[in-house]
Each structure stands twice: as structure tokens, then as C-alpha cells.
């Protein structure tokens, strides 16, 4: 085993049509746009040459496509816990429209009616963190914006609602790891999208 503490590489999926329109995309299984496909390929070039002890992907199409186009599909295992937040009744709706009905609504405080609560997605992130910490070597995950934000918060031991502070763009790369040793979890890189194209 290396003396360097392991790192967890987080790849958010590429752009979809609902990313462009700002619609909450939880369980709706949308494909990538052409731009989303190009940026997934660029992400793959960014990751080229790195070696991973394990690669995991959400079962949803947009994450699997990103994984495949980044050329990690052959190594990836599907992990159901990596799916996006279940938005329940607010699936497909935009925050601006929801707030016309509920001006004080905040997703990371209130959750989604008929979907997952903040506590439930936090518990799901905890399960993933526990599995990741048991892997010796670097790991690569292909997942979704909100779920990866919760994962980062729980990696650091912060309350689930702290996920609101970790914004992610499509096809971005982030890295979780440690500062000096395994008792000091840290964010090594966050929301790096310099490889993406307009």
C-alpha cells in the first residue's frame, strides 16, 4: 500500500436538457446533450493515465454515459446508492417556480415532498463514505450534482444540510481525500471544470 492517503475522484455527469432549463432531475432518466457528451470525453482525457482501485457509477443513464464516454465503463460497477436525490413531487420543476408557491422553501433544509428527506439522502451518503473508506487505493465515482454535494459534506463529518455550500457544475471533477492522515478528511479539489467546453 502507498504511503499517500487514498483519494476519491468525483465526476459529475455531463449536461442534459434539464440541466439547461434548470429542472430538478432526480430519477428521470435523461441522456446527455451533444455538449454533455463532448465534456464527458474531455473529462476522460483529464483522467487519462490515472489508476483506480475501484470505479463506481450511478445506474442512471446520464452518469453511465459520462462514465462510458470518459472510457471507464469497462471497469465501473453500478452502485444504486449513487443515484441523484429523489425529488418526489418536485421532479422536473424549477426552483424559481416552486418558490412562487412556497417563497420560503429551501431544498437543503426542507427536502422534497414525496421524495427523500435531507436526513435520508445524508444516510445514503454515509453508506457510500463507509464503503469508500474501506478501499485501499484511489476510487472514481460518476454521480450527480446534489448527491455528490451530500457526499462531500458527510466525508467531512458536516451535517447533511451543509451540502448546500458545495456547488457543482456539469462534467466537473472534484477530489476528496485527507490532509496528513486518515484522521483528517479534506477536500483536495472542488468543482474543477477547466476541461469543459462551451
DOLOZA-119595 format. One line per field, with one value per atom (N, C-alpha, C): x, y, z; atom name; residue number from 0; residue in one letter. Coordinates in nm, 2 decimals. Example, Ala and Ser with C-alpha at 12.3 -4.5 7.8 and 13.67 -1.06 7.14 Angstrom:
% residues 2
px	(1.32,1.23,1.32,1.28,1.37,1.29)
py	(-0.57,-0.45,-0.33,-0.22,-0.11,0.00)
pz	(0.78,0.78,0.78,0.71,0.71,0.79)
zaba	(N,CA,C,N,CA,C)
tiro	(0,0,0,1,1,1)
zator	(a,a,a,s,s,s)
END
This chain:
% residues 198
px	(0.08,0.00,0.09,0.04,0.12,0.11,0.22,0.22,0.12,0.09,0.00,-0.15,-0.22,-0.36,-0.44,-0.54,-0.62,-0.70,-0.74,-0.82,-0.95,-1.05,-1.18,-1.21,-1.21,-1.23,-1.38,-1.44,-1.59,-1.61,-1.68,-1.71,-1.86,-1.90,-2.05,-2.08,-2.19,-2.23,-2.24,-2.23,-2.24,-2.38,-2.39,-2.51,-2.62,-2.75,-2.87,-2.96,-3.07,-3.16,-3.22,-3.24,-3.30,-3.19,-3.06,-2.96,-2.97,-2.99,-3.00,-3.12,-3.24,-3.36,-3.37,-3.28,-3.28,-3.39,-3.43,-3.54,-3.47,-3.53,-3.48,-3.49,-3.37,-3.36,-3.31,-3.41,-3.37,-3.37,-3.49,-3.50,-3.53,-3.57,-3.59,-3.47,-3.47,-3.35,-3.32,-3.27,-3.24,-3.10,-3.08,-2.95,-2.87,-2.74,-2.66,-2.69,-2.67,-2.68,-2.55,-2.54,-2.42,-2.30,-2.33,-2.22,-2.19,-2.29,-2.26,-2.17,-2.19,-2.11,-1.97,-1.95,-1.81,-1.74,-1.81,-1.75,-1.72,-1.80,-1.76,-1.64,-1.62,-1.50,-1.38,-1.39,-1.29,-1.25,-1.35,-1.33,-1.24,-1.27,-1.19,-1.05,-1.02,-0.88,-0.81,-0.89,-0.84,-0.79,-0.87,-0.84,-0.75,-0.71,-0.63,-0.49,-0.45,-0.33,-0.34,-0.45,-0.47,-0.51,-0.47,-0.51,-0.60,-0.71,-0.81,-0.83,-0.83,-0.86,-1.00,-1.09,-1.23,-1.30,-1.39,-1.47,-1.62,-1.70,-1.84,-1.92,-2.04,-2.13,-2.27,-2.34,-2.49,-2.55,-2.66,-2.73,-2.80,-2.82,-2.89,-2.81,-2.89,-2.83,-2.72,-2.75,-2.66,-2.52,-2.52,-2.40,-2.33,-2.40,-2.34,-2.28,-2.35,-2.30,-2.17,-2.17,-2.05,-1.93,-1.96,-1.86,-1.81,-1.90,-1.86,-1.78,-1.82,-1.75,-1.62,-1.60,-1.47,-1.38,-1.43,-1.36,-1.33,-1.43,-1.42,-1.53,-1.62,-1.73,-1.70,-1.59,-1.55,-1.50,-1.46,-1.41,-1.52,-1.62,-1.72,-1.82,-1.85,-1.95,-2.07,-2.19,-2.31,-2.34,-2.35,-2.39,-2.52,-2.63,-2.76,-2.76,-2.67,-2.66,-2.61,-2.55,-2.50,-2.61,-2.73,-2.84,-2.86,-2.92,-2.95,-3.06,-3.07,-3.17,-3.31,-3.39,-3.53,-3.61,-3.65,-3.72,-3.87,-3.92,-4.07,-4.16,-4.24,-4.34,-4.28,-4.15,-4.09,-4.00,-4.00,-3.93,-3.97,-3.87,-3.90,-3.93,-3.94,-3.98,-3.85,-3.87,-3.76,-3.77,-3.66,-3.67,-3.74,-3.72,-3.79,-3.94,-3.99,-4.14,-4.19,-4.11,-4.15,-4.16,-4.07,-4.07,-4.19,-4.25,-4.37,-4.48,-4.48,-4.58,-4.54,-4.41,-4.35,-4.23,-4.25,-4.14,-4.02,-4.05,-3.95,-3.89,-3.92,-3.87,-3.72,-3.65,-3.51,-3.49,-3.43,-3.42,-3.34,-3.23,-3.13,-3.18,-3.29,-3.35,-3.48,-3.56,-3.69,-3.71,-3.61,-3.63,-3.74,-3.79,-3.89,-4.01,-4.13,-4.25,-4.26,-4.29,-4.30,-4.17,-4.05,-3.92,-3.84,-3.71,-3.62,-3.60,-3.60,-3.57,-3.42,-3.38,-3.24,-3.17,-3.23,-3.17,-3.16,-3.25,-3.24,-3.13,-3.11,-3.00,-2.87,-2.87,-2.75,-2.71,-2.81,-2.78,-2.72,-2.78,-2.73,-2.58,-2.55,-2.41,-2.32,-2.37,-2.29,-2.25,-2.35,-2.32,-2.21,-2.21,-2.11,-1.97,-1.97,-1.85,-1.79,-1.87,-1.82,-1.75,-1.81,-1.76,-1.63,-1.63,-1.51,-1.39,-1.41,-1.30,-1.24,-1.31,-1.26,-1.17,-1.17,-1.10,-0.95,-0.86,-0.72,-0.69,-0.65,-0.62,-0.73,-0.70,-0.79,-0.91,-1.02,-1.15,-1.21,-1.29,-1.35,-1.50,-1.58,-1.72,-1.79,-1.89,-1.96,-2.10,-2.14,-2.27,-2.33,-2.41,-2.49,-2.46,-2.50,-2.47,-2.51,-2.64,-2.68,-2.62,-2.63,-2.58,-2.43,-2.35,-2.21,-2.18,-2.27,-2.26,-2.28,-2.38,-2.41,-2.29,-2.23,-2.12,-2.00,-1.97,-1.86,-1.89,-2.01,-2.04,-2.02,-2.07,-2.06,-1.92,-1.84,-1.70,-1.63,-1.66,-1.60,-1.66,-1.77,-1.83,-1.93,-1.97,-2.06,-2.20,-2.30,-2.44,-2.48,-2.58,-2.62,-2.66,-2.73,-2.77,-2.66,-2.54,-2.42,-2.39,-2.45,-2.43,-2.46,-2.55,-2.59,-2.47,-2.36,-2.24,-2.15,-2.17,-2.07,-2.13,-2.13,-2.19,-2.11,-2.17,-2.10,-2.16,-2.08,-2.12,-2.11,-2.18,-2.18,-2.04,-2.01,-1.88,-1.76,-1.79,-1.68,-1.61,-1.49,-1.40,-1.37,-1.39,-1.36,-1.28,-1.21,-1.13,-1.15,-1.19,-1.19,-1.07,-1.02,-0.90,-0.88,-0.75,-0.71,-0.60,-0.58,-0.47,-0.34,-0.33,-0.20,-0.21,-0.33,-0.35,-0.50,-0.53,-0.67,-0.77,-0.71,-0.80,-0.83,-0.79,-0.81,-0.87,-1.00,-1.06,-1.06,-1.05,-1.04,-1.09,-1.11,-1.14,-1.01,-0.96,-0.84,-0.86,-0.98,-1.01,-1.16,-1.21,-1.36,-1.40,-1.50,-1.57,-1.48,-1.38,-1.29,-1.35,-1.38,-1.44,-1.35,-1.23,-1.14,-1.13,-1.16,-1.15,-1.28,-1.39,-1.51,-1.51,-1.61,-1.62,-1.76,-1.76,-1.89,-1.97)
py	(-0.12,0.00,0.12,0.23,0.35,0.43,0.51,0.60,0.72,0.74,0.85,0.81,0.89,0.85,0.85,0.76,0.75,0.87,0.88,1.00,0.94,1.02,0.98,1.09,1.05,1.14,1.14,1.25,1.27,1.33,1.26,1.31,1.33,1.46,1.48,1.46,1.40,1.37,1.50,1.48,1.59,1.65,1.75,1.83,1.74,1.77,1.72,1.83,1.80,1.91,1.98,1.90,1.96,2.04,2.01,2.10,2.24,2.24,2.37,2.45,2.39,2.45,2.47,2.41,2.43,2.34,2.24,2.15,2.05,2.02,1.92,1.78,1.72,1.59,1.49,1.41,1.31,1.17,1.11,0.97,0.97,1.09,1.09,1.06,0.96,0.90,0.97,1.09,1.17,1.14,1.14,1.12,1.26,1.25,1.37,1.44,1.58,1.65,1.63,1.68,1.67,1.74,1.85,1.92,1.83,1.77,1.69,1.57,1.51,1.41,1.45,1.57,1.62,1.65,1.70,1.73,1.60,1.50,1.37,1.31,1.33,1.28,1.36,1.49,1.58,1.54,1.51,1.46,1.33,1.24,1.12,1.15,1.25,1.29,1.34,1.42,1.47,1.36,1.25,1.14,1.04,1.05,0.95,0.93,0.81,0.78,0.75,0.79,0.76,0.62,0.56,0.42,0.42,0.34,0.34,0.20,0.19,0.06,0.01,0.11,0.08,0.20,0.17,0.27,0.24,0.34,0.31,0.42,0.38,0.47,0.46,0.57,0.56,0.48,0.42,0.34,0.43,0.56,0.64,0.67,0.68,0.69,0.80,0.92,1.04,1.01,0.94,0.91,0.80,0.69,0.58,0.63,0.72,0.77,0.85,0.93,1.00,0.91,0.81,0.70,0.64,0.60,0.53,0.62,0.74,0.84,0.88,0.87,0.90,0.78,0.67,0.54,0.47,0.47,0.39,0.29,0.28,0.20,0.05,0.01,-0.13,-0.17,-0.07,-0.10,-0.07,0.00,0.05,-0.05,-0.04,-0.12,-0.02,-0.07,0.01,0.01,0.13,0.14,0.22,0.15,0.22,0.34,0.33,0.45,0.58,0.57,0.69,0.76,0.72,0.79,0.93,1.02,1.15,1.15,1.26,1.29,1.26,1.19,1.17,1.29,1.37,1.49,1.48,1.36,1.34,1.42,1.50,1.58,1.70,1.73,1.84,1.80,1.67,1.62,1.70,1.75,1.82,1.97,2.01,2.15,2.23,2.36,2.46,2.52,2.55,2.62,2.75,2.83,2.95,2.94,2.83,2.81,2.75,2.67,2.62,2.73,2.83,2.94,3.04,3.03,3.11,3.06,2.93,2.87,2.86,2.84,2.83,2.92,3.05,3.15,3.12,3.05,3.03,2.89,2.81,2.68,2.68,2.59,2.57,2.42,2.37,2.23,2.16,2.22,2.16,2.16,2.24,2.24,2.16,2.18,2.12,1.99,1.96,1.84,1.85,1.74,1.74,1.65,1.71,1.63,1.51,1.39,1.27,1.21,1.28,1.23,1.20,1.21,1.18,1.31,1.28,1.39,1.42,1.53,1.56,1.45,1.41,1.30,1.17,1.14,1.01,1.01,1.12,1.13,1.14,1.20,1.21,1.07,0.98,0.85,0.76,0.79,0.72,0.76,0.89,0.93,0.87,0.85,0.79,0.64,0.57,0.43,0.43,0.53,0.53,0.57,0.67,0.71,0.59,0.51,0.39,0.29,0.27,0.17,0.23,0.36,0.42,0.42,0.44,0.44,0.30,0.19,0.06,0.02,0.10,0.07,0.12,0.03,0.08,0.12,0.24,0.30,0.40,0.47,0.57,0.51,0.59,0.55,0.66,0.62,0.71,0.69,0.80,0.79,0.87,0.82,0.90,0.91,1.03,1.05,1.19,1.25,1.36,1.48,1.59,1.72,1.72,1.70,1.71,1.60,1.47,1.36,1.38,1.43,1.44,1.56,1.65,1.76,1.70,1.61,1.55,1.46,1.39,1.30,1.38,1.50,1.58,1.63,1.67,1.72,1.60,1.49,1.37,1.32,1.33,1.29,1.38,1.50,1.60,1.59,1.51,1.50,1.62,1.69,1.80,1.75,1.83,1.79,1.78,1.70,1.68,1.81,1.90,2.03,2.12,2.09,2.17,2.14,2.04,2.02,2.14,2.23,2.35,2.44,2.43,2.51,2.46,2.34,2.28,2.27,2.38,2.38,2.31,2.24,2.16,2.19,2.21,2.23,2.09,2.08,1.95,1.92,1.79,1.73,1.78,1.83,1.88,1.76,1.79,1.69,1.75,1.67,1.71,1.59,1.62,1.51,1.53,1.42,1.41,1.33,1.36,1.29,1.32,1.34,1.37,1.47,1.54,1.64,1.57,1.51,1.45,1.30,1.25,1.11,1.08,0.96,0.91,0.97,1.04,1.10,1.25,1.29,1.43,1.44,1.40,1.41,1.56,1.57,1.71,1.70,1.82,1.84,1.88,1.80,1.83,1.91,1.90,1.98,1.99,2.10,2.11,2.18,2.12,2.18,2.23,2.15,2.19,2.15,2.25,2.22,2.29,2.31,2.37,2.29,2.16,2.08,2.08,2.15,2.15,2.26,2.25,2.34,2.40,2.52,2.58,2.52)
pz	(0.00,0.00,0.00,-0.07,-0.08,0.05,0.08,0.19,0.17,0.05,0.02,0.05,0.13,0.16,0.03,0.03,-0.10,-0.12,-0.25,-0.30,-0.36,-0.35,-0.41,-0.52,-0.64,-0.75,-0.78,-0.78,-0.80,-0.94,-1.03,-1.16,-1.17,-1.18,-1.20,-1.35,-1.38,-1.52,-1.60,-1.73,-1.83,-1.84,-1.92,-1.94,-2.00,-1.95,-2.01,-2.05,-2.11,-2.15,-2.02,-1.92,-1.80,-1.72,-1.74,-1.68,-1.74,-1.87,-1.94,-1.89,-1.87,-1.83,-1.68,-1.60,-1.45,-1.38,-1.45,-1.39,-1.30,-1.18,-1.09,-1.16,-1.17,-1.24,-1.15,-1.09,-0.99,-1.06,-1.06,-1.12,-1.27,-1.33,-1.47,-1.55,-1.63,-1.69,-1.83,-1.82,-1.94,-1.99,-2.13,-2.19,-2.18,-2.21,-2.23,-2.36,-2.35,-2.48,-2.56,-2.68,-2.75,-2.68,-2.62,-2.54,-2.42,-2.36,-2.24,-2.28,-2.40,-2.45,-2.47,-2.53,-2.56,-2.43,-2.33,-2.20,-2.12,-2.14,-2.08,-2.14,-2.27,-2.33,-2.28,-2.27,-2.21,-2.07,-1.99,-1.86,-1.86,-1.95,-1.97,-2.00,-2.09,-2.12,-2.00,-1.91,-1.79,-1.69,-1.69,-1.60,-1.66,-1.79,-1.85,-1.78,-1.77,-1.70,-1.55,-1.49,-1.35,-1.33,-1.22,-1.19,-1.07,-1.07,-0.97,-0.91,-0.78,-0.72,-0.75,-0.77,-0.80,-0.87,-0.96,-1.03,-1.01,-0.97,-0.94,-1.02,-1.07,-1.13,-1.08,-1.09,-1.06,-1.18,-1.15,-1.26,-1.36,-1.33,-1.42,-1.55,-1.66,-1.79,-1.80,-1.75,-1.77,-1.70,-1.59,-1.52,-1.60,-1.64,-1.71,-1.84,-1.91,-2.04,-2.02,-1.91,-1.88,-1.85,-1.77,-1.74,-1.87,-1.95,-2.08,-2.17,-2.19,-2.27,-2.22,-2.09,-2.02,-2.03,-2.08,-2.11,-1.98,-1.88,-1.76,-1.75,-1.85,-1.84,-1.82,-1.88,-1.87,-1.73,-1.65,-1.51,-1.41,-1.45,-1.35,-1.30,-1.17,-1.11,-1.08,-1.10,-1.08,-0.93,-0.87,-0.72,-0.71,-0.67,-0.66,-0.56,-0.47,-0.37,-0.43,-0.55,-0.62,-0.70,-0.70,-0.77,-0.72,-0.80,-0.75,-0.64,-0.58,-0.48,-0.54,-0.47,-0.52,-0.49,-0.60,-0.58,-0.57,-0.57,-0.54,-0.63,-0.57,-0.64,-0.71,-0.68,-0.75,-0.86,-0.90,-1.01,-1.14,-1.21,-1.34,-1.32,-1.19,-1.17,-1.14,-1.16,-1.14,-1.00,-0.93,-0.80,-0.81,-0.91,-0.92,-0.92,-0.99,-0.99,-0.86,-0.80,-0.66,-0.57,-0.57,-0.48,-0.50,-0.62,-0.64,-0.55,-0.52,-0.43,-0.29,-0.27,-0.13,-0.13,-0.10,-0.11,-0.01,0.10,0.20,0.18,0.07,0.06,0.03,0.09,0.07,0.06,-0.05,-0.07,0.04,0.07,0.17,0.31,0.34,0.47,0.47,0.36,0.36,0.29,0.20,0.12,0.02,-0.03,-0.13,-0.10,-0.11,-0.07,-0.16,-0.10,-0.17,-0.22,-0.18,-0.22,-0.10,-0.11,0.00,0.09,0.22,0.31,0.31,0.37,0.38,0.46,0.57,0.65,0.58,0.49,0.41,0.31,0.24,0.14,0.22,0.33,0.42,0.46,0.50,0.54,0.42,0.31,0.19,0.16,0.17,0.15,0.26,0.38,0.49,0.45,0.39,0.34,0.24,0.15,0.05,0.11,0.20,0.27,0.34,0.41,0.48,0.39,0.27,0.17,0.11,0.08,0.02,0.12,0.25,0.34,0.36,0.32,0.33,0.21,0.11,-0.02,-0.01,-0.03,-0.04,-0.18,-0.19,-0.32,-0.37,-0.47,-0.52,-0.59,-0.58,-0.63,-0.72,-0.82,-0.91,-0.90,-0.88,-0.88,-0.99,-1.06,-1.16,-1.10,-1.07,-1.00,-1.04,-0.94,-0.97,-0.88,-0.92,-0.85,-0.71,-0.68,-0.54,-0.46,-0.51,-0.43,-0.39,-0.49,-0.46,-0.36,-0.36,-0.26,-0.12,-0.10,0.02,0.06,-0.04,-0.01,0.04,-0.01,0.04,0.18,0.21,0.34,0.44,0.41,0.51,0.51,0.41,0.41,0.51,0.52,0.62,0.76,0.77,0.90,0.93,0.83,0.84,0.84,0.89,0.88,0.74,0.71,0.57,0.50,0.57,0.51,0.47,0.52,0.47,0.33,0.27,0.12,0.04,0.09,0.02,-0.02,0.05,0.02,-0.08,-0.13,-0.23,-0.37,-0.44,-0.57,-0.68,-0.77,-0.87,-1.01,-1.11,-1.25,-1.32,-1.43,-1.51,-1.56,-1.56,-1.60,-1.52,-1.40,-1.32,-1.25,-1.21,-1.13,-0.99,-0.89,-0.76,-0.69,-0.59,-0.52,-0.37,-0.31,-0.16,-0.12,0.00,0.04,0.19,0.22,0.36,0.35,0.47,0.47,0.50,0.62,0.66,0.67,0.73,0.75,0.75,0.77,0.76,0.86,0.96,1.06,1.03,0.91,0.87,0.73,0.72,0.59,0.54,0.41,0.35,0.20,0.15,0.01,-0.06,-0.15,-0.22,-0.35,-0.41,-0.53,-0.54,-0.58,-0.59,-0.72,-0.78,-0.90,-1.01,-1.04,-1.14,-1.28,-1.36,-1.49,-1.61,-1.58,-1.68,-1.81,-1.81,-1.92,-2.01,-1.96,-2.03,-2.14,-2.23,-2.35,-2.35,-2.40,-2.42,-2.53)
zaba	(N,CA,C,N,CA,C,N,CA,C,N,CA,C,N,CA,C,N,CA,C,N,CA,C,N,CA,C,N,CA,C,N,CA,C,N,CA,C,N,CA,C,N,CA,C,N,CA,C,N,CA,C,N,CA,C,N,CA,C,N,CA,C,N,CA,C,N,CA,C,N,CA,C,N,CA,C,N,CA,C,N,CA,C,N,CA,C,N,CA,C,N,CA,C,N,CA,C,N,CA,C,N,CA,C,N,CA,C,N,CA,C,N,CA,C,N,CA,C,N,CA,C,N,CA,C,N,CA,C,N,CA,C,N,CA,C,N,CA,C,N,CA,C,N,CA,C,N,CA,C,N,CA,C,N,CA,C,N,CA,C,N,CA,C,N,CA,C,N,CA,C,N,CA,C,N,CA,C,N,CA,C,N,CA,C,N,CA,C,N,CA,C,N,CA,C,N,CA,C,N,CA,C,N,CA,C,N,CA,C,N,CA,C,N,CA,C,N,CA,C,N,CA,C,N,CA,C,N,CA,C,N,CA,C,N,CA,C,N,CA,C,N,CA,C,N,CA,C,N,CA,C,N,CA,C,N,CA,C,N,CA,C,N,CA,C,N,CA,C,N,CA,C,N,CA,C,N,CA,C,N,CA,C,N,CA,C,N,CA,C,N,CA,C,N,CA,C,N,CA,C,N,CA,C,N,CA,C,N,CA,C,N,CA,C,N,CA,C,N,CA,C,N,CA,C,N,CA,C,N,CA,C,N,CA,C,N,CA,C,N,CA,C,N,CA,C,N,CA,C,N,CA,C,N,CA,C,N,CA,C,N,CA,C,N,CA,C,N,CA,C,N,CA,C,N,CA,C,N,CA,C,N,CA,C,N,CA,C,N,CA,C,N,CA,C,N,CA,C,N,CA,C,N,CA,C,N,CA,C,N,CA,C,N,CA,C,N,CA,C,N,CA,C,N,CA,C,N,CA,C,N,CA,C,N,CA,C,N,CA,C,N,CA,C,N,CA,C,N,CA,C,N,CA,C,N,CA,C,N,CA,C,N,CA,C,N,CA,C,N,CA,C,N,CA,C,N,CA,C,N,CA,C,N,CA,C,N,CA,C,N,CA,C,N,CA,C,N,CA,C,N,CA,C,N,CA,C,N,CA,C,N,CA,C,N,CA,C,N,CA,C,N,CA,C,N,CA,C,N,CA,C,N,CA,C,N,CA,C,N,CA,C,N,CA,C,N,CA,C,N,CA,C,N,CA,C,N,CA,C,N,CA,C,N,CA,C,N,CA,C,N,CA,C,N,CA,C,N,CA,C,N,CA,C,N,CA,C,N,CA,C,N,CA,C,N,CA,C,N,CA,C,N,CA,C,N,CA,C,N,CA,C,N,CA,C,N,CA,C,N,CA,C,N,CA,C,N,CA,C,N,CA,C,N,CA,C,N,CA,C,N,CA,C,N,CA,C,N,CA,C,N,CA,C,N,CA,C,N,CA,C,N,CA,C,N,CA,C,N,CA,C,N,CA,C,N,CA,C,N,CA,C,N,CA,C,N,CA,C,N,CA,C)
tiro	(0,0,0,1,1,1,2,2,2,3,3,3,4,4,4,5,5,5,6,6,6,7,7,7,8,8,8,9,9,9,10,10,10,11,11,11,12,12,12,13,13,13,14,14,14,15,15,15,16,16,16,17,17,17,18,18,18,19,19,19,20,20,20,21,21,21,22,22,22,23,23,23,24,24,24,25,25,25,26,26,26,27,27,27,28,28,28,29,29,29,30,30,30,31,31,31,32,32,32,33,33,33,34,34,34,35,35,35,36,36,36,37,37,37,38,38,38,39,39,39,40,40,40,41,41,41,42,42,42,43,43,43,44,44,44,45,45,45,46,46,46,47,47,47,48,48,48,49,49,49,50,50,50,51,51,51,52,52,52,53,53,53,54,54,54,55,55,55,56,56,56,57,57,57,58,58,58,59,59,59,60,60,60,61,61,61,62,62,62,63,63,63,64,64,64,65,65,65,66,66,66,67,67,67,68,68,68,69,69,69,70,70,70,71,71,71,72,72,72,73,73,73,74,74,74,75,75,75,76,76,76,77,77,77,78,78,78,79,79,79,80,80,80,81,81,81,82,82,82,83,83,83,84,84,84,85,85,85,86,86,86,87,87,87,88,88,88,89,89,89,90,90,90,91,91,91,92,92,92,93,93,93,94,94,94,95,95,95,96,96,96,97,97,97,98,98,98,99,99,99,100,100,100,101,101,101,102,102,102,103,103,103,104,104,104,105,105,105,106,106,106,107,107,107,108,108,108,109,109,109,110,110,110,111,111,111,112,112,112,113,113,113,114,114,114,115,115,115,116,116,116,117,117,117,118,118,118,119,119,119,120,120,120,121,121,121,122,122,122,123,123,123,124,124,124,125,125,125,126,126,126,127,127,127,128,128,128,129,129,129,130,130,130,131,131,131,132,132,132,133,133,133,134,134,134,135,135,135,136,136,136,137,137,137,138,138,138,139,139,139,140,140,140,141,141,141,142,142,142,143,143,143,144,144,144,145,145,145,146,146,146,147,147,147,148,148,148,149,149,149,150,150,150,151,151,151,152,152,152,153,153,153,154,154,154,155,155,155,156,156,156,157,157,157,158,158,158,159,159,159,160,160,160,161,161,161,162,162,162,163,163,163,164,164,164,165,165,165,166,166,166,167,167,167,168,168,168,169,169,169,170,170,170,171,171,171,172,172,172,173,173,173,174,174,174,175,175,175,176,176,176,177,177,177,178,178,178,179,179,179,180,180,180,181,181,181,182,182,182,183,183,183,184,184,184,185,185,185,186,186,186,187,187,187,188,188,188,189,189,189,190,190,190,191,191,191,192,192,192,193,193,193,194,194,194,195,195,195,196,196,196,197,197,197)
zator	(x,x,x,x,x,x,x,x,x,x,x,x,x,x,x,x,x,x,x,x,x,x,x,x,x,x,x,x,x,x,x,x,x,x,x,x,x,x,x,x,x,x,x,x,x,x,x,x,x,x,x,x,x,x,x,x,x,x,x,x,x,x,x,x,x,x,x,x,x,x,x,x,x,x,x,x,x,x,x,x,x,x,x,x,x,x,x,x,x,x,x,x,x,x,x,x,x,x,x,x,x,x,x,x,x,x,x,x,x,x,x,x,x,x,x,x,x,x,x,x,x,x,x,x,x,x,x,x,x,x,x,x,x,x,x,x,x,x,x,x,x,x,x,x,x,x,x,x,x,x,x,x,x,x,x,x,x,x,x,x,x,x,x,x,x,x,x,x,x,x,x,x,x,x,x,x,x,x,x,x,x,x,x,x,x,x,x,x,x,x,x,x,x,x,x,x,x,x,x,x,x,x,x,x,x,x,x,x,x,x,x,x,x,x,x,x,x,x,x,x,x,x,x,x,x,x,x,x,x,x,x,x,x,x,x,x,x,x,x,x,x,x,x,x,x,x,x,x,x,x,x,x,x,x,x,x,x,x,x,x,x,x,x,x,x,x,x,x,x,x,x,x,x,x,x,x,x,x,x,x,x,x,x,x,x,x,x,x,x,x,x,x,x,x,x,x,x,x,x,x,x,x,x,x,x,x,x,x,x,x,x,x,x,x,x,x,x,x,x,x,x,x,x,x,x,x,x,x,x,x,x,x,x,x,x,x,x,x,x,x,x,x,x,x,x,x,x,x,x,x,x,x,x,x,x,x,x,x,x,x,x,x,x,x,x,x,x,x,x,x,x,x,x,x,x,x,x,x,x,x,x,x,x,x,x,x,x,x,x,x,x,x,x,x,x,x,x,x,x,x,x,x,x,x,x,x,x,x,x,x,x,x,x,x,x,x,x,x,x,x,x,x,x,x,x,x,x,x,x,x,x,x,x,x,x,x,x,x,x,x,x,x,x,x,x,x,x,x,x,x,x,x,x,x,x,x,x,x,x,x,x,x,x,x,x,x,x,x,x,x,x,x,x,x,x,x,x,x,x,x,x,x,x,x,x,x,x,x,x,x,x,x,x,x,x,x,x,x,x,x,x,x,x,x,x,x,x,x,x,x,x,x,x,x,x,x,x,x,x,x,x,x,x,x,x,x,x,x,x,x,x,x,x,x,x,x,x,x,x,x,x,x,x,x,x,x,x,x,x,x,x,x,x,x,x,x,x,x,x,x,x,x,x,x,x,x,x,x,x,x,x,x,x,x,x,x,x,x,x,x,x,x,x,x,x,x,x,x,x,x,x,x,x,x)
END
